[in-house]
Amino acid sequence: MPLYFIRHGESQANEQNRFAGQLDSPLTDLGVRQAEQAARRVAALGLDLDEVHVSTLGRARRTADIVIAGQQRAPGRLVVSDALVERDFGIFSGRNKSLVKKSIGFAGYTEAFHSHTGRPPGGESWQAMYERVAVYYHDVLLPASRAGRTVLVVAHKYIVEMFAIAAADLPPERYRDLKIPNARPLTEEDLRRAAGAPAAAGLVNDLGEIVEIRLPLLVALAAAAGVAAQLLVGVRVPPWAFATAMTLLLGVGTFFTLLRVDPRTLRGTPGSLRPALPLLLARFALGLALLWGGSGLPLELAGLFLLLPPALIVPTLSLLWGGDYFFAVRHTVAASVVMPLALLGALAITVPSGARPDGGLGAALITYGAVLLVALALPGTGAQALRRRDPIRAGALSTNWNWLGGLALVPVAGLATFALTPADPGDVPHLARQLVLVMAATGLLLAGLRLLTVAFLRLRRPAAGIGRDLIITQSTPNVFLWLAMAAILAPAAGSHPSVIGLGVALVFFLAVFVDEQVFRYGHSQDLRAAVHRAHPPVVATPSGSGA
């Protein structure tokens, strides 16, 4: 009889982008629904389970219990085995996956996790893991299968992958990351096909890892390429085409961001503004003063800049940089809705009759609403609908293809700088001087926001994850939204926003790269200390100095 394998449903560690290994991590609500869907699929196959073999860890036990409860007959034998527990990830256990990858690099990550010679520091070697799984496959599972018994194994990602290598009878050096999805029932033949898939499948996985590790650098390079391309070809991009393309690309990122989020996580969305309220009020007051008290477009645009909610990529950055993530999602959603409403309310109260707003600002606010609808509301609704309709597929997309959401930022960067670089630069030295001034002013503005946030955190001392998210949310404004509005507002005022917009965009992309280096450096130092604790240096005893 064939053997069947299931990786446990989504755990909290999966949801939070952390390595679990042999740490216990309970199923999320999505993980429970994935297990229920797996139970229905097993029942639909008409399997009459004789044996269920399961890891001792709670997330696998819970998944197995749900699958068993969904069958017409309980299996005759339930085997709980230490041989099926997940790999021990050593010092990486419990850490943010993306920060680990960024700290040790693609080559180091591949060697530690996906090489047959690899071992995470302080953890289990690939060879030891493979040997215990292969012994279980040959000595326990195959005899039961050959005796005509229907067997289901419920275990973990790396364990199921070891079964795939053993079932396909492949040499260890052929191993690669198979991206086994949560809770999808797989036959022995499914595992053989996955293990023996063409090398191109592995290249796609490697591409995802490289994008995750190098995303800010790729974005910065795309921004530089956009400037160079415009100087070469000189093609003007209409404002409506620019705003539409950016909005659609940002919607891709939002889809993958909200695909990870349980609807219950969003219930505290309004309250997520409370920890940052003093910062938001200070920004709001200064931004409103500049927008309505300043003379000239630069000051008005600076005021508009301060009134922006966080960028829609903030939750992605939180996921990559070890923030709370769910706070970042709630805060970004809440601020994206509340801040424009607060702006409209303040204008209704404070702007004298006959004063601005004018048609340009009205059009800009309409653009604001359209961007939020297409880039936030619609993709978010679609992501949540997929989570409800097909939990297993939603989990597979979220876990294995989330990098596509980050990758969408690369063409956004190239498009933004291409569209904002003047098609006919004219006096290049003068243009360069203007650009340097705009970049310097924007850099000072972002630095001021960062210093204000850091000073605020020293007084309030929130939890580490939320503190990091506050730094990200308050110093990563939604410049994409700003650019879309500026493209409407500036022409209405008789000016062209290209140089200002280009300078702001370039500083934004550079700031994301610099921020990542800061977070990565801190995490790398922490990892070095952990390696030192796991492998303290041996101090040689001088010869002849016995007691």
C-alpha positions in Angstrom: 0.0 0.0 0.0 1.3 3.6 -0.6 2.6 5.7 2.1 1.1 9.2 2.8 2.9 12.2 4.3 1.6 15.5 5.7 3.6 18.4 7.0 1.8 19.9 10.0 -0.5 22.9 9.6 0.8 26.4 9.9 2.4 27.1 13.2 2.9 30.4 15.0 6.6 30.3 14.0 5.6 29.9 10.4 3.3 32.8 10.6 5.9 35.0 12.4 8.7 34.0 10.0 10.8 32.3 12.7 12.7 29.1 12.9 11.0 26.7 15.2 13.0 23.5 14.9 12.6 21.4 18.0 10.9 24.3 19.9 7.2 23.8 20.3 5.0 26.2 18.4 1.2 25.8 18.4 -0.9 25.8 15.3 -2.4 29.1 14.2 -6.1 29.4 13.3 -5.1 29.0 9.7 -3.1 25.9 10.6 -6.1 24.4 12.3 -8.2 25.0 9.2 -5.4 23.6 7.0 -5.5 20.4 9.1 -9.3 20.2 8.7 -8.9 20.6 5.0 -6.2 17.9 4.9 -8.6 15.6 6.8 -11.3 16.2 4.2 -8.8 15.4 1.4 -7.7 12.2 3.1 -11.3 11.2 3.5 -12.0 12.0 -0.1 -9.2 9.7 -1.2 -11.1 6.9 0.5 -8.1 5.9 2.7 -8.8 3.5 5.5 -5.9 4.4 7.7 -4.2 1.4 9.6 -1.4 3.4 11.1 -0.6 7.0 11.8 3.0 7.9 12.7 3.5 11.4 14.2 6.3 13.5 15.7 6.2 14.2 19.4 6.0 18.0 18.9 2.7 19.6 19.6 2.0 21.2 16.2 2.4 17.8 14.5 0.3 16.0 17.2 -2.5 18.5 16.8 -2.5 18.2 13.0 -2.6 14.4 13.3 -5.5 14.5 15.8 -7.5 16.7 13.5 -6.9 14.5 10.5 -7.8 11.4 12.5 -11.0 13.0 13.8 -12.1 13.6 10.3 -12.1 10.0 9.2 -14.9 7.5 9.5 -12.7 5.0 11.4 -9.9 5.6 13.8 -6.5 4.0 12.8 -5.7 0.8 14.5 -2.3 2.1 15.5 -1.0 5.5 16.5 2.8 5.8 16.8 4.4 8.9 18.4 8.1 8.9 17.6 11.2 11.0 18.4 12.6 10.0 15.1 10.1 12.2 13.4 10.8 15.5 15.3 12.0 18.5 13.3 15.7 19.2 12.9 17.4 21.1 15.7 18.4 24.5 14.4 20.7 25.3 17.2 21.4 29.0 17.8 18.9 29.9 15.0 16.0 28.4 16.8 13.3 31.0 17.5 15.1 33.7 15.4 13.7 35.7 12.5 14.4 33.7 9.3 15.0 36.7 7.1 17.5 38.3 9.5 19.4 35.1 9.9 19.6 34.8 6.1 20.7 38.4 5.8 23.3 38.0 8.6 25.0 34.8 7.3 24.4 35.4 3.5 23.0 33.1 0.8 26.0 30.8 0.8 26.1 30.5 4.6 22.4 29.9 4.8 22.5 27.3 2.0 25.4 25.5 3.7 23.8 25.5 7.1 20.3 24.4 6.1 20.3 22.9 2.6 23.7 21.2 2.1 24.3 17.5 2.9 27.5 18.6 4.7 25.8 21.4 6.7 25.0 21.9 10.3 23.4 25.0 12.0 25.8 26.1 14.9 24.8 24.1 17.9 22.2 22.2 15.9 21.8 18.8 14.2 23.8 18.0 11.1 22.1 17.2 7.8 23.7 13.7 7.8 22.4 12.9 11.3 18.9 14.0 10.5 18.9 12.1 7.2 20.2 8.9 8.8 17.5 8.8 11.5 14.7 9.5 9.0 16.1 7.0 6.4 16.3 4.3 9.1 12.7 4.9 10.1 11.7 4.8 6.4 13.4 1.5 5.7 12.9 -0.3 9.0 9.4 0.9 10.0 7.4 2.4 7.2 8.4 0.2 4.2 7.7 -3.1 6.1 4.2 -1.8 7.1 3.5 -0.7 3.5 4.6 -4.0 2.1 2.4 -5.8 4.6 -0.6 -4.1 2.9 -1.1 -1.5 5.7 -2.2 2.1 4.8 0.2 4.4 6.7 0.1 8.2 7.2 3.1 10.1 8.5 2.5 13.6 10.1 5.8 15.4 10.6 7.8 18.5 9.7 9.2 20.3 6.6 12.8 18.9 6.8 11.6 15.5 7.9 9.2 15.1 5.0 12.0 16.3 2.7 14.3 13.6 4.1 11.6 11.0 3.4 11.5 12.4 -0.2 15.3 11.8 -0.6 15.0 8.3 0.9 12.0 7.4 -1.2 13.6 8.6 -4.4 16.9 6.8 -3.5 18.9 9.9 -4.3 22.5 10.5 -3.2 22.8 13.2 -0.4 24.4 15.7 -2.7 21.2 15.9 -4.7 19.3 17.4 -1.8 17.8 20.9 -2.1 15.1 22.8 -0.5 11.8 21.3 -1.6 9.4 23.9 -0.2 7.0 21.3 1.2 3.7 23.1 1.9 1.9 22.9 5.2 -0.9 20.3 5.5 -1.0 19.1 1.9 -1.4 15.2 1.8 1.4 13.8 -0.3 2.0 10.3 -1.6 5.3 8.6 -1.8 5.2 9.2 -5.5 4.6 12.9 -5.0 7.7 13.1 -2.8 9.8 11.2 -5.5 8.6 13.7 -8.1 9.4 16.6 -5.9 12.9 15.3 -5.1 13.7 14.5 -8.7 12.3 17.7 -10.2 14.5 19.5 -12.7 17.2 21.8 -11.5 15.1 24.8 -12.7 12.8 24.3 -9.7 15.7 24.7 -7.4 16.8 27.8 -9.2 13.4 29.4 -8.6 13.8 28.6 -4.8 17.3 30.2 -4.9 15.9 33.3 -6.6 13.4 33.7 -3.8 16.1 33.4 -1.2 18.3 36.0 -3.0 15.4 38.4 -3.4 14.6 38.1 0.3 18.3 38.6 1.3 19.1 41.4 -1.1 15.8 43.2 -1.6 16.9 46.7 -0.5 20.0 46.5 -2.7 18.0 45.3 -5.7 15.6 48.2 -5.1 18.4 50.8 -4.9 19.9 49.4 -8.1 16.6 49.5 -9.8 16.2 53.2 -8.8 19.6 54.0 -10.2 18.7 52.1 -13.4 15.5 54.0 -13.8 17.4 57.4 -13.8 20.0 56.1 -16.3 17.3 54.6 -18.6 15.4 57.9 -18.7 18.5 59.9 -19.5 19.2 57.5 -22.4 15.7 57.3 -24.0 14.0 60.5 -22.8 10.4 59.3 -22.7 7.9 61.2 -20.6 5.5 59.1 -18.5 1.9 60.6 -18.1 1.0 61.1 -14.4 -2.0 58.9 -14.7 0.0 56.0 -16.1 2.7 56.5 -13.5 0.1 56.4 -10.6 -1.8 53.5 -12.1 1.3 51.3 -12.6 2.7 52.0 -9.1 -0.7 51.3 -7.5 -1.1 48.0 -9.2 2.5 46.9 -8.3 2.0 47.9 -4.7 -1.2 45.9 -4.7 0.8 42.8 -5.3 2.9 43.5 -2.2 -0.3 44.1 -0.2 -1.8 40.8 -1.3 1.1 38.8 0.0 1.3 40.9 3.2 -2.3 40.3 4.2 -2.2 36.7 3.1 -0.2 36.1 6.3 -2.6 37.8 8.5 -5.5 36.2 10.4 -8.6 38.4 10.4 -8.7 38.3 14.2 -5.3 40.0 14.2 -6.9 43.0 12.6 -9.5 43.5 15.4 -7.1 45.7 17.3 -6.4 47.9 14.3 -7.7 51.2 15.7 -5.8 50.7 19.0 -2.5 50.3 17.2 -2.4 54.1 16.8 -2.3 54.6 20.6 1.4 53.7 21.1 2.4 56.2 18.4 -0.2 58.9 19.2 2.2 61.6 20.5 4.4 61.1 17.4 1.5 61.2 15.1 0.1 64.4 16.7 3.4 66.1 16.4 3.8 65.2 12.8 0.2 66.2 12.1 0.6 69.6 13.6 3.9 70.4 11.8 2.6 69.0 8.5 -0.6 71.0 8.6 1.4 74.2 9.5 3.7 73.7 6.5 0.9 72.7 4.1 -1.2 75.8 4.9 1.2 78.3 6.3 4.1 77.7 4.0 4.7 79.8 1.0 5.6 77.9 -2.2 5.3 74.4 -3.4 8.3 72.9 -1.6 7.0 73.7 1.8 3.5 72.5 0.9 4.9 69.2 -0.4 7.0 68.9 2.8 3.9 69.4 4.9 2.1 66.8 2.8 5.1 64.5 3.3 4.7 64.7 7.1 1.0 63.9 6.9 1.6 60.6 5.1 0.7 57.3 6.7 3.4 54.5 6.6 4.3 52.9 3.3 2.3 49.8 2.4 5.6 47.9 2.3 6.2 48.5 6.0 4.7 45.1 7.1 7.1 43.5 4.6 10.0 45.3 6.1 8.9 44.4 9.6 8.8 40.7 8.5 12.3 41.0 7.0 13.8 43.0 9.9 12.4 41.1 13.0 9.6 43.5 14.0 6.3 42.4 15.6 4.8 42.3 12.0 1.1 42.1 13.2 1.4 45.4 14.9 3.0 46.8 11.7 0.0 45.5 9.7 -2.5 46.9 12.1 -0.8 50.3 12.4 -0.3 50.7 8.6 -3.9 49.8 7.9 -5.2 52.1 10.6 -3.0 55.1 9.7 -3.7 54.7 6.0 -7.4 55.2 6.8 -7.4 57.6 9.8 -4.7 60.1 8.7 -6.4 61.3 5.5 -9.7 61.5 7.4 -8.0 63.5 10.1 -6.5 65.8 7.4 -9.9 66.4 5.9 -11.4 67.2 9.3 -8.7 69.6 10.2 -8.9 71.4 7.0 -12.7 71.8 7.4 -12.1 73.4 10.8 -8.9 75.4 10.3 -8.9 76.7 6.7 -10.6 80.1 6.3 -13.3 80.6 3.8 -11.9 81.4 0.4 -8.5 79.9 1.2 -7.2 76.8 -0.4 -7.9 73.9 -0.9 -8.1 74.2 -4.6 -8.9 71.8 -7.4 -5.4 70.4 -7.3 -5.6 69.3 -3.7 -9.1 67.9 -4.3 -7.8 65.8 -7.2 -4.9 64.8 -5.0 -7.2 63.6 -2.2 -9.3 61.7 -4.8 -6.1 60.0 -6.0 -5.3 59.2 -2.4 -8.5 57.3 -2.0 -8.1 55.5 -5.3 -4.6 54.4 -4.4 -5.8 53.0 -1.1 -8.7 51.2 -2.7 -6.6 49.5 -5.4 -3.4 49.0 -3.5 -4.8 48.2 0.0 -8.5 47.3 0.1 -9.0 45.2 -3.0 -5.8 43.0 -2.7 -6.4 42.7 1.1 -9.9 41.5 0.5 -8.7 39.0 -2.1 -6.0 37.6 0.2 -8.5 37.1 3.0 -11.0 35.4 0.7 -8.3 32.9 -0.4 -7.4 32.2 3.2 -11.1 31.3 3.9 -11.7 29.3 0.7 -8.4 27.3 0.4 -6.3 27.4 3.5 -3.7 25.0 2.2 -3.1 27.0 -1.0 -3.0 30.3 0.9 -0.4 28.9 3.3 1.7 27.6 0.4 1.6 31.0 -1.4 2.4 32.8 1.8 5.3 30.6 2.9 6.9 29.8 -0.4 6.0 32.8 -2.7 5.9 35.7 -0.3 9.1 37.0 -1.9 7.1 38.0 -5.0 5.5 40.7 -2.9 8.9 42.1 -2.1 10.1 41.7 -5.6 7.2 43.9 -6.8 9.0 46.8 -5.1 11.9 46.5 -7.6 9.9 47.6 -10.7 8.2 50.2 -8.5 11.6 51.8 -7.8 12.7 51.7 -11.4 9.4 53.1 -12.6 9.4 55.9 -10.0 12.8 57.2 -10.9 12.3 56.7 -14.6 9.0 58.7 -14.6 10.4 61.4 -12.3 13.7 62.0 -14.1 13.1 64.8 -16.6 12.9 63.5 -20.1 14.7 66.7 -21.3 17.1 67.6 -18.5 18.2 70.8 -20.1 20.8 72.5 -17.8 22.2 69.4 -16.2 24.5 71.2 -13.6 21.5 73.2 -12.4 19.3 70.1 -12.3 22.0 68.3 -10.3 22.3 71.1 -7.8 18.5 71.1 -7.3 18.5 67.4 -6.9 21.2 67.5 -4.2 19.3 70.2 -2.3 16.1 68.2 -2.4 17.9 65.0 -1.3 19.6 66.8 1.5 16.4 68.3 2.8 14.5 65.0 2.5 17.4 63.2 4.3 17.3 65.7 7.1 13.5 65.3 7.4 13.8 61.5 7.6 16.7 61.8 10.1 14.6 64.1 12.2 11.7 61.7 12.2 14.1 58.8 13.2 15.6 60.8 16.0 12.2 61.9 17.3 11.0 58.3 17.3 14.2 57.0 19.0 13.8 59.6 21.7 10.1 58.7 22.1 11.0 55.0 22.5 13.6 55.7 25.2 10.8 57.3 27.2 8.1 54.8 26.6 10.2 51.6 26.2 7.6 49.3 24.4 8.2 45.7 23.7 11.2 45.1 21.4 9.1 44.1 18.3 6.7 47.0 18.6 9.6 49.4 19.2 11.3 48.2 16.0 8.0 48.6 14.1 7.5 52.1 15.4 10.9 53.0 14.0 10.0 51.5 10.7 6.5 53.0 10.5 7.5 56.5 11.5 10.5 56.8 9.3 9.2 55.0 6.2 6.4 57.3 4.9 4.3 56.3 1.9 6.3 58.2 -0.6 4.5 56.3 -3.4 1.2 57.8 -2.3 3.0 61.2 -2.0 4.3 60.9 -5.5 0.9 60.0 -6.9 -0.6 63.1 -5.2 2.3 65.4 -6.1 1.9 64.5 -9.7 -1.6 66.0 -9.5 -1.0 68.8 -6.9 2.2 70.3 -8.4 0.9 70.9 -12.0 -2.2 72.5 -10.5 0.1 75.0 -8.8 1.9 75.7 -12.0 5.0 73.7 -11.1 6.5 70.4 -12.1 7.3 67.9 -9.4 10.0 65.8 -11.2 13.1 67.0 -9.5 11.4 67.2 -6.0 9.8 63.8 -6.6 13.0 62.2 -7.9 15.0 63.5 -4.9 12.4 62.2 -2.4 12.2 58.8 -4.1 16.0 58.4 -4.2 16.4 59.2 -0.5 13.5 56.8 0.3 15.2 53.9 -1.5 18.6 54.7 0.0 17.1 55.0 3.5 15.5 51.6 3.3 18.9 50.2 2.3 20.7 52.0 5.2 18.0 50.9 7.7 18.5 47.3 6.7 22.3 47.5 7.2 21.7 48.9 10.7 19.3 46.1 11.7 21.4 43.4 10.0 24.6 44.6 11.8 22.9 44.4 15.2 21.6 40.9 14.5 25.0 39.8 13.1 26.6 40.9 16.4 24.0 39.0 18.4 24.6 35.9 16.3 28.4 36.1 16.8 27.8 36.2 20.5 25.4 33.2 20.3 28.0 31.2 18.3 30.6 32.1 20.9 28.4 30.8 23.7 27.6 27.6 21.7 31.3 27.0 20.9 33.5 28.8 23.5 37.2 29.0 22.5 39.4 26.3 24.0 42.2 27.8 26.1 45.3 25.7 26.0 46.9 24.8 29.3 50.7 25.6 29.4 52.8 22.4 29.5 54.0 21.4 32.9 51.4 23.5 34.8 49.5 20.5 36.3 48.0 20.8 39.8 
